[in-house]
Amino acid sequence: MENRSAKEIIETFWRIQDEGDYTKVVELFADDAVLVDPFYGTFEGKAAIAGFMAKMNEVMQERDTDFVVREIAGGGDTAWAQWTARTPNGDIEGCGLYKVKNGLMTYYKDYMNAPK
């Protein structure tokens, strides 16, 4: 994976996420990665991120919510994705910022618009 650009890694991230098991994306994170979620806070390290992804499996199913990626762009060590969270109460638009080093995600932060 080391020769893959950030965009390629994030495309892989979204393909795995679309399968519905968030815990499978953990393999794409570096041991010292940081993930920042606007609702649940900051998770530092692969183990903390794995715990968060397990929680996401439960929460997204309970809330009948899923994500659809609209666009992924970037290259080198930085990429971003525009996405939509589809919820029973309507869609929420957002985007993610990703940093990659040596083929692994080192930083991931989501931003989203306020629900209507």
LINPE-V343947 format. One record per run of one state. SS is the DSSP state (A for helix, B for strand, O for the rest). FROM is the first residue (numbers start at 1). LEN is the number of residues. If there is no record, write none. Layout:
BEGIN
ss->SS from->FROM len->LEN
ss->SS from->FROM len->LEN
END
This chain:
BEGIN
ss->O from->1 len->5
ss->A from->6 len->13
ss->O from->19 len->3
ss->A from->22 len->7
ss->B from->29 len->9
ss->O from->38 len->3
ss->B from->41 len->4
ss->O from->45 len->1
ss->A from->46 len->17
ss->O from->63 len->3
ss->B from->66 len->10
ss->O from->76 len->2
ss->B from->78 len->10
ss->O from->88 len->2
ss->B from->90 len->12
ss->O from->102 len->2
ss->B from->104 len->9
ss->O from->113 len->4
END
